[in-house]
Amino acid sequence: MKTRTLLLLFVLLNITSPLSAQNIGVNNPTPHASALWDMVSTDKGILIPRLTSAQRVAIVAPATGLLVYDITGNKFMYFDGSVWQSIGNGVSGWSLNGNSGNGPANFIGTTDNQPIQFKINNLKSGYIDNIDGPYTGRNLFLGFQSGFNNTASGFDNVYLGFKSGFSNLDGEFNTAVGSFTLQNSANSYSNTAIGSYAMQNATGIVQSTAVGTGALTTALSGNYNQVFGYHAMFSTAAAGTFNCAYGYESLLNNTANYNCGYGNWSLKLNTTGASNSSFGYSSLFNNNIGNFNSAFGESALAGNTTGNYNCGLGYFSGYSNTIGSNNTGIGAYTLQNNTGNNNLALGYQAGMIRLTYSNCTFVGALAEANLNNFSNSTAIGYNAVVTASNQVKIGNALVTAIGGAVNWSVISDGRFKNDIKEDIPGLPFILALRPVSYNLNVISYLNHILPNGNVDSLIAADHNFKVKTQTRYTGFVAQEVEVAADKTGYDFSGVQKPSNEKDTYAVRYAEFVVPLVKAVQELASANELLVVTNKELEARINTINIRMAEIEKRLDDSLKTDTSGFIK
């Protein structure tokens, strides 16, 4: 042992001697020609000087390549001629188990003007472009095969995620975050895709945004779309342009333009319908080819398929409309079951119950028609109910007064009246009428006309019920007026006969003016005849009186001159 130590010391002491030109072997009789020392061992290593960081830094004028072990940082350090560098876990070699002592001067990257590439299995898995110039470079790719086929013409792109932007060649200004985002895009530009599979198959789409898993996944074309939500605008190759989809599977099957769907399943089944606006869960859900519809509220116009120009504003407004067009419902459940055209409903549940009516207007909560297939009817007021086509009802059965500053005006222009006849029976018809006073049986009436017989709720909500039932009214009984008209041969329009089983008799009192005027005219004519007759009688009486006076005078004169006492 002492002999080996002395030998080693001898070698070290003579390192600068001519022997230094020879290579030395330790446990190796044939050292390699390229090695100054060629040491062989199976159970020992070599120890170089071990210094603290302070001791290392205190070395005066260290030689380039000087090697020590820093026991403070537990790392090998060498002097590169300017600064101390670490071996294994420093700038030139980062540890797989983490690193410490990293200062501002330390970095991962290149020291030449070249992009950074990351690879997995020797395939591109990350790329940071170094070129900053007009229409070139400035790309950032991170993820297995992200931006894999990008060329020098593709610039200002950010692809983050597994195979995101895989097929891009010369597309620019794209941002894709998530697995398979913009995967098959070749020359799309100015798009933003966030979420796995978002805009996966876009080939020539421009200036669109898709946020959400599967958003715009299938679309090959379609520009200027804004899509947010899981599978929003998912299913079609031609996605249309200028669409907005916000919500789970909103505009799922859309191929048309200018649609806006806000809410889960809004416009879900729309295909070729264009210029529709849908706000609310399942709003316009079934719309297929209908155009220019507006739905606001959960399930508003959810059943619409082909109807156009409909507006449903409110929860379940226009829910069951399928093919009806030009309808407007404002308020929860308005026109909920209607399938007709050209209707307006304003107020909670206005026009809700009936299935089909057209050209009708319902204004007021629960304003309604009591049967299907009515046309051109208007109900105004809380629970106002029309009972037939071509009818206007103002207020419900509990209303106690209807009025205004002036009377109703009725068209009465002779330019538009044909076959004018003076065949109105006056006095006979009037004399056949029976004026009466009465109380209205409101409950019986409401049970007859109201849909679903919801009488109790109406009465409970209206404080005028007792007033209405206790009020004494005057008028006629419509059936009696009908009989009087028939007896006198009068086709009287003042009686409205029921047009269906839920309609009622009614009387238009204003139309009694005509037979009353006729009766007055008849009485006036009779009076004129009596006046003439009276004048004739007066003249005759005057003549008789004159003659009687003459006779009386002659008689008096005879009496005075007759001495015999006899009248001559």
C-alpha positions in Angstrom: 0.0 0.0 0.0 2.8 2.4 1.0 4.7 1.5 -2.2 1.6 2.5 -4.4 1.2 5.7 -2.6 4.9 6.6 -3.0 4.6 5.7 -6.7 1.6 8.0 -7.2 3.3 10.9 -5.4 6.3 10.3 -7.6 4.1 10.6 -10.7 2.4 13.7 -9.5 5.6 15.4 -8.5 7.0 14.8 -11.9 3.9 15.8 -14.0 5.9 18.6 -15.6 8.9 16.5 -16.4 9.5 14.9 -19.7 7.5 11.9 -18.3 4.4 14.0 -18.6 4.5 13.4 -22.3 3.7 9.8 -21.6 0.3 8.5 -20.6 -0.1 6.8 -17.3 -2.2 3.8 -16.4 -3.6 3.1 -13.0 -4.5 -0.6 -12.7 -4.1 -0.5 -16.4 -0.8 -1.5 -18.0 -1.9 -0.4 -21.5 -3.5 3.1 -21.1 -5.3 4.5 -24.1 -3.2 6.6 -26.3 -5.6 9.5 -26.1 -5.7 9.5 -22.3 -3.1 11.2 -20.1 -4.5 9.0 -17.2 -6.3 5.8 -17.8 -7.6 4.5 -14.5 -9.5 1.2 -14.1 -11.4 0.2 -11.0 -14.5 -1.7 -10.1 -14.9 -0.5 -6.5 -13.3 3.0 -6.3 -13.7 6.4 -7.8 -11.8 9.6 -8.1 -12.1 12.6 -5.7 -11.4 16.1 -6.9 -11.1 19.1 -4.6 -14.3 19.8 -2.5 -15.0 23.4 -1.8 -17.8 25.5 -0.4 -19.2 28.1 -2.7 -17.4 30.8 -0.8 -14.1 28.9 -1.1 -14.7 28.4 -4.8 -15.4 32.0 -5.5 -12.3 33.0 -3.5 -10.0 31.1 -5.9 -7.7 33.7 -7.4 -7.5 33.8 -11.3 -8.9 30.3 -11.8 -7.7 28.6 -14.9 -10.2 27.9 -17.7 -11.5 24.4 -17.3 -10.7 24.3 -13.5 -12.9 21.7 -12.0 -14.1 21.5 -8.4 -17.1 20.0 -6.5 -19.2 22.7 -4.7 -20.4 21.2 -1.5 -22.7 24.1 -0.8 -24.8 23.5 -4.0 -23.9 19.8 -4.2 -22.7 20.1 -7.9 -19.6 20.0 -10.0 -18.5 23.4 -11.1 -16.0 24.4 -13.8 -14.6 27.8 -14.8 -15.3 28.6 -18.5 -12.9 31.5 -18.6 -15.4 34.1 -17.5 -17.8 32.6 -15.0 -18.3 29.4 -13.0 -20.7 27.0 -14.7 -22.4 23.9 -13.2 -22.3 20.4 -14.7 -25.4 18.3 -14.8 -28.0 20.6 -13.3 -27.1 24.0 -14.6 -27.6 25.9 -17.8 -25.9 23.3 -19.9 -27.7 20.4 -18.3 -31.0 20.6 -16.3 -31.9 17.9 -13.8 -34.9 15.7 -14.5 -35.6 15.9 -10.7 -35.8 19.7 -10.5 -33.2 22.4 -10.2 -32.2 25.0 -7.7 -30.1 28.1 -7.6 -31.6 29.4 -10.8 -30.9 33.1 -11.3 -31.8 35.6 -14.0 -28.9 34.5 -16.1 -30.1 30.9 -16.3 -32.6 29.8 -19.0 -33.8 27.0 -21.3 -33.4 27.9 -24.9 -30.9 28.7 -27.6 -28.1 31.1 -27.8 -28.3 31.4 -31.6 -31.1 32.8 -33.7 -33.0 29.6 -34.3 -36.4 28.3 -33.2 -36.8 25.9 -30.3 -38.3 22.5 -31.1 -39.6 19.8 -28.8 -40.0 16.3 -29.9 -41.6 13.1 -28.7 -40.4 9.9 -30.4 -38.6 12.2 -32.8 -41.9 13.8 -33.8 -42.7 17.5 -33.5 -44.3 18.2 -30.2 -43.5 21.8 -29.6 -42.2 24.8 -31.5 -41.3 28.4 -30.6 -40.6 30.5 -33.6 -37.8 33.1 -33.5 -38.6 35.1 -36.6 -40.2 38.5 -36.1 -41.1 40.1 -39.4 -44.1 41.0 -41.5 -46.1 38.0 -42.6 -43.6 35.4 -41.3 -42.9 33.5 -38.1 -44.1 34.4 -34.6 -45.7 31.0 -34.0 -46.0 29.0 -30.8 -46.8 25.3 -30.8 -47.0 23.0 -27.8 -48.4 19.5 -27.8 -47.7 16.3 -29.7 -47.6 17.1 -33.4 -49.2 20.5 -32.8 -48.6 22.8 -35.9 -46.9 19.7 -37.4 -47.2 20.8 -41.1 -47.0 24.5 -40.6 -44.9 26.2 -43.3 -43.1 29.5 -43.4 -46.2 31.1 -44.7 -48.2 30.2 -41.6 -47.5 33.0 -39.1 -48.9 34.4 -35.9 -50.4 31.1 -34.9 -50.7 29.6 -31.4 -51.5 25.9 -31.2 -51.6 24.3 -27.8 -52.8 20.7 -27.4 -52.5 17.2 -28.9 -52.4 17.6 -32.7 -53.8 21.1 -32.6 -53.3 22.9 -35.9 -51.8 19.7 -37.2 -52.6 20.3 -40.9 -52.0 24.0 -41.0 -49.9 25.1 -44.0 -50.2 28.8 -44.5 -53.1 29.8 -42.2 -52.3 32.8 -39.9 -53.6 34.6 -36.8 -55.1 31.3 -35.5 -55.3 30.4 -31.8 -56.2 26.9 -30.8 -56.1 25.5 -27.3 -57.1 21.8 -26.7 -56.6 18.4 -28.2 -57.4 18.3 -32.0 -58.4 21.9 -32.1 -58.1 23.2 -35.7 -56.5 19.9 -36.5 -57.4 19.7 -40.1 -57.2 23.4 -40.9 -54.9 24.0 -43.9 -55.4 27.7 -44.8 -57.8 29.1 -42.3 -57.0 32.4 -40.6 -58.1 34.6 -37.7 -59.9 31.8 -35.9 -60.0 31.0 -32.2 -60.7 27.5 -31.1 -60.7 26.5 -27.4 -61.7 23.1 -26.2 -61.0 19.6 -27.4 -62.1 19.0 -31.0 -63.2 22.6 -31.4 -63.1 23.5 -35.2 -61.3 20.2 -35.7 -62.2 19.8 -39.4 -62.2 23.5 -40.4 -60.4 23.7 -43.8 -61.1 27.2 -45.1 -63.0 28.9 -42.2 -62.0 32.5 -41.4 -62.7 34.9 -38.5 -64.7 32.4 -36.4 -64.6 31.6 -32.7 -65.4 28.2 -31.2 -65.2 27.7 -27.4 -66.2 24.4 -25.9 -65.6 20.7 -26.5 -66.8 19.8 -30.0 -67.8 23.3 -30.9 -67.9 23.6 -34.7 -66.2 20.2 -34.9 -67.6 18.9 -38.1 -67.7 22.2 -40.0 -65.6 22.4 -43.1 -66.7 25.8 -44.1 -68.6 28.7 -42.7 -67.2 32.1 -41.8 -67.7 34.7 -39.1 -69.4 32.4 -36.7 -69.2 32.8 -32.9 -69.8 29.5 -31.1 -69.7 28.9 -27.3 -70.7 25.6 -25.7 -70.4 21.8 -25.7 -71.1 20.6 -29.3 -72.5 24.0 -30.3 -72.9 24.0 -34.1 -71.3 20.5 -34.0 -72.9 18.4 -36.7 -72.8 20.0 -40.2 -70.0 20.3 -42.7 -71.4 23.6 -44.1 -72.0 25.7 -40.9 -73.3 28.8 -42.6 -72.0 32.3 -41.9 -72.6 35.1 -39.3 -74.1 32.8 -36.8 -73.9 33.0 -33.0 -74.4 29.9 -30.9 -74.1 30.1 -27.1 -75.1 27.0 -25.1 -75.0 23.2 -25.0 -75.7 21.9 -28.6 -77.1 25.2 -29.7 -77.5 25.4 -33.5 -76.3 21.8 -33.5 -77.4 21.1 -37.1 -77.3 24.6 -38.6 -76.3 25.2 -42.2 -77.9 28.6 -42.7 -76.8 32.2 -42.1 -77.6 35.0 -39.6 -78.9 32.9 -36.8 -78.4 33.5 -33.1 -79.0 30.9 -30.5 -78.4 31.7 -26.8 -79.2 28.9 -24.4 -78.8 25.1 -24.2 -80.5 23.4 -27.1 -81.5 26.7 -28.6 -82.2 26.2 -32.4 -80.8 22.7 -31.9 -82.5 21.2 -35.0 -82.3 24.1 -37.3 -80.9 23.3 -40.7 -81.7 25.8 -43.4 -83.7 28.3 -41.4 -82.1 31.7 -41.5 -82.2 35.0 -39.6 -83.7 33.5 -36.5 -83.0 34.8 -32.9 -83.4 32.4 -30.0 -82.7 33.3 -26.4 -83.5 30.7 -23.7 -83.3 26.9 -23.0 -84.8 25.0 -25.9 -86.1 28.1 -27.6 -86.8 27.4 -31.2 -85.6 23.9 -30.5 -87.4 22.2 -33.4 -87.1 25.0 -36.0 -85.9 23.4 -39.2 -86.5 25.7 -42.1 -88.4 28.5 -40.5 -87.0 32.0 -41.1 -87.1 35.4 -39.4 -88.4 34.0 -36.0 -87.5 35.5 -32.6 -87.9 33.6 -29.4 -87.1 34.9 -25.9 -87.6 32.6 -22.9 -87.3 29.0 -22.0 -89.0 26.8 -24.7 -90.3 29.8 -26.5 -91.4 28.7 -30.0 -89.8 25.4 -29.2 -92.1 23.5 -31.5 -91.8 25.8 -34.5 -90.6 23.9 -37.6 -91.5 25.8 -40.8 -93.3 28.9 -39.5 -91.9 32.3 -40.4 -91.9 35.8 -38.9 -93.0 34.6 -35.4 -92.1 36.3 -32.2 -92.4 34.5 -28.8 -91.4 36.5 -25.8 -91.9 34.7 -22.5 -91.7 31.3 -20.9 -93.3 28.7 -23.3 -94.6 31.5 -25.5 -95.7 29.9 -28.8 -94.4 26.6 -27.6 -96.5 24.3 -29.8 -96.5 26.4 -33.0 -95.2 24.4 -35.8 -96.2 25.8 -39.2 -98.0 29.0 -38.2 -96.5 32.3 -39.3 -96.7 36.0 -38.4 -97.7 35.4 -34.8 -96.6 37.5 -31.8 -96.9 36.3 -28.3 -95.6 38.5 -25.4 -95.9 37.0 -21.9 -95.5 33.6 -20.3 -97.5 30.8 -22.1 -98.9 33.3 -24.7 -100.1 31.4 -27.9 -98.7 28.3 -26.3 -100.8 25.8 -28.3 -101.7 27.8 -31.4 -100.7 26.7 -34.8 -102.5 29.4 -36.8 -101.3 32.6 -38.5 -101.4 36.3 -37.9 -102.3 36.3 -34.2 -101.3 38.7 -31.4 -101.3 37.8 -27.7 -100.2 40.1 -25.0 -100.4 39.1 -21.3 -99.9 36.0 -19.1 -101.5 33.0 -20.8 -103.2 35.1 -23.4 -104.3 32.9 -26.3 -102.8 29.9 -24.5 -105.4 27.2 -24.6 -106.8 26.9 -28.1 -105.0 25.0 -30.9 -105.9 26.9 -34.1 -107.1 30.4 -34.7 -105.9 33.0 -37.2 -106.0 36.8 -37.4 -107.0 37.1 -33.7 -105.9 39.5 -31.0 -105.8 38.7 -27.3 -104.7 41.5 -24.9 -104.8 40.8 -21.2 -104.0 38.0 -18.9 -106.0 34.9 -19.8 -107.6 36.6 -22.7 -108.7 33.7 -24.8 -111.0 32.1 -27.4 -113.2 29.4 -26.0 -113.1 27.2 -29.1 -110.7 26.3 -32.0 -110.7 27.6 -35.5 -111.9 31.2 -34.7 -110.8 33.9 -37.1 -110.7 37.7 -36.9 -111.7 37.9 -33.2 -110.4 40.2 -30.5 -110.5 39.8 -26.8 -109.3 42.7 -24.6 -109.1 42.6 -20.9 -108.4 40.2 -18.1 -110.0 36.8 -18.9 -111.9 38.4 -21.8 -113.2 35.5 -24.0 -114.4 35.5 -27.6 -117.0 32.9 -28.4 -117.1 33.1 -32.1 -115.3 34.4 -35.2 -115.4 38.0 -36.2 -116.2 39.0 -32.7 -114.7 41.6 -30.3 -115.0 41.3 -26.5 -113.9 44.0 -24.1 -113.6 42.9 -20.5 -114.9 39.7 -18.8 -118.3 38.9 -17.4 -117.6 40.7 -14.2 -117.1 44.1 -15.7 -119.7 46.5 -14.5 -119.2 49.4 -16.8 -117.7 50.2 -20.2 -117.6 53.8 -21.4 -115.7 56.7 -22.8 -115.9 60.3 -23.7 -117.8 59.7 -27.0 -120.0 57.0 -28.5 -119.0 54.2 -30.8 -118.9 55.2 -34.4 -120.1 52.7 -37.1 -119.3 53.0 -40.8 -122.5 54.4 -42.5 -121.3 55.8 -45.8 -123.9 55.7 -48.5 -121.2 55.2 -51.1 -120.7 51.7 -49.8 -124.4 50.6 -49.2 -126.2 48.7 -51.8 -129.9 47.5 -52.2 -131.2 50.2 -49.8 -134.8 49.5 -48.8 -137.3 51.1 -46.4 -138.7 47.9 -45.1 -138.3 48.4 -41.4 -141.3 47.5 -39.3 -141.5 50.2 -36.7 -144.4 50.3 -34.3 -145.6 46.7 -34.7 -142.1 45.5 -33.8 -141.7 47.9 -30.9 -145.1 47.0 -29.5 -144.1 43.3 -29.7 -141.1 43.9 -27.4 -141.1 43.2 -23.7 -138.9 45.5 -21.7 -137.8 43.8 -18.5 -135.4 44.2 -15.5 -133.2 41.4 -14.4 -130.2 40.1 -12.5 -127.4 38.3 -14.4 -126.5 34.8 -13.3 -122.8 35.2 -13.6 -121.7 31.8 -12.5 -124.0 30.0 -15.0 -122.7 32.3 -17.8 -119.1 31.8 -16.9 -119.5 28.0 -16.7 -120.9 28.2 -20.2 -118.3 30.3 -22.0 -115.0 29.8 -20.1 -112.5 27.2 -21.3 -111.8 24.5 -18.8 -114.5 25.9 -16.6 -112.0 27.9 -14.5 -114.8 29.9 -12.9 -113.8 29.7 -9.3 -110.4 31.2 -9.9 -111.8 34.1 -11.8 -114.5 34.9 -9.2 -112.0 34.6 -6.4 -109.7 37.1 -8.1 -112.4 39.6 -8.9 -113.9 41.8 -6.2 -116.7 42.9 -8.6 -118.4 39.5 -8.4 -121.0 40.5 -5.7 -121.6 43.9 -7.4 -122.2 42.2 -10.7 -124.6 39.6 -9.3 -126.6 42.1 -7.2 -126.9 44.8 -9.9 -130.4 45.2 -11.4 -130.2 45.7 -15.1 -132.9 46.7 -17.7 -133.2 45.5 -21.2 -134.7 42.7 -23.4 -134.4 38.9 -23.6 -132.7 38.2 -26.8 -134.8 35.1 -27.6 -138.0 37.2 -27.1 -136.6 39.9 -29.4 -135.9 37.2 -32.0 -139.6 36.0 -31.7 -140.9 39.5 -32.0 -138.9 40.1 -35.2 -140.1 36.8 -36.7 -143.8 37.7 -36.0 -143.4 41.1 -37.7 -141.4 39.7 -40.6 -138.4 41.8 -39.6 -134.9 40.5 -40.4 -133.5 42.2 -37.3 -129.7 42.5 -37.1 -129.8 43.5 -33.4 -130.0 39.9 -32.2 -126.7 37.9 -32.3 -127.5 34.2 -32.4 -125.1 31.6 -31.1 -122.7 30.3 -33.8 -121.5 27.3 -31.8 -122.3 25.3 -28.7 -120.2 27.6 -26.5 -121.5 30.9 -27.9 -124.4 32.9 -26.4 -127.3 35.0 -27.5 -126.6 38.7 -27.4 -128.4 41.9 -28.2 -127.0 45.0 -30.0 -129.0 47.7 -28.3 -127.8 50.4 -30.7 -129.7 48.7 -33.5 -133.0 49.3 -31.7 -132.7 52.9 -32.7 -133.7 52.2 -36.3 -137.1 50.5 -35.5 -137.7 53.1 -32.8 -137.1 55.9 -35.3 -139.4 54.1 -37.8 -142.0 53.8 -35.0 -141.7 57.4 -34.2 -142.0 58.3 -37.9 -145.1 56.1 -38.2 -146.6 57.8 -35.1 -145.7 61.2 -36.6 -147.4 60.4 -39.8 -150.5 59.2 -37.9 -150.4 62.4 -35.9 -150.2 64.5 -39.0 -153.3 62.8 -40.4 -155.0 63.4 -37.1 -154.1 67.1 -37.2 -155.5 67.4 -40.7 -158.6 65.5 -39.7 -159.0 67.7 -36.6 -158.7 70.8 -38.7 -161.4 69.6 -41.1 -163.6 68.7 -38.1 -162.9 72.1 -36.6 -164.0 73.8 -39.8 -167.1 71.8 -40.0 -167.9 72.5 -36.4 -167.4 76.2 -37.0 -169.8 76.0 -40.0 -172.3 74.2 -37.9 -171.9 76.7 -35.1 -172.4 79.6 -37.5 -175.6 78.0 -38.9 -176.8 77.2 -35.5 -176.3 80.8 -34.5 -178.2 82.0 -37.5 -181.0 79.6 -36.7 -181.1 80.7 -33.1 -181.3 84.4 -34.2 -184.1 83.8 -36.6 -185.9 81.9 -33.9 -185.5 84.7 -31.5 -186.7 87.2 -34.1 -189.8 85.1 -34.9 -190.7 84.9 -31.3 -190.7 88.6 -30.8 -193.1 89.3 -33.8 -195.6 86.5 -33.4 -198.5 87.7 -31.1 -200.5 84.6 -31.4 -197.8 82.7 -29.4 -197.0 80.3 -32.3 -193.7 80.1 -34.0 -193.9 80.6 -37.6 
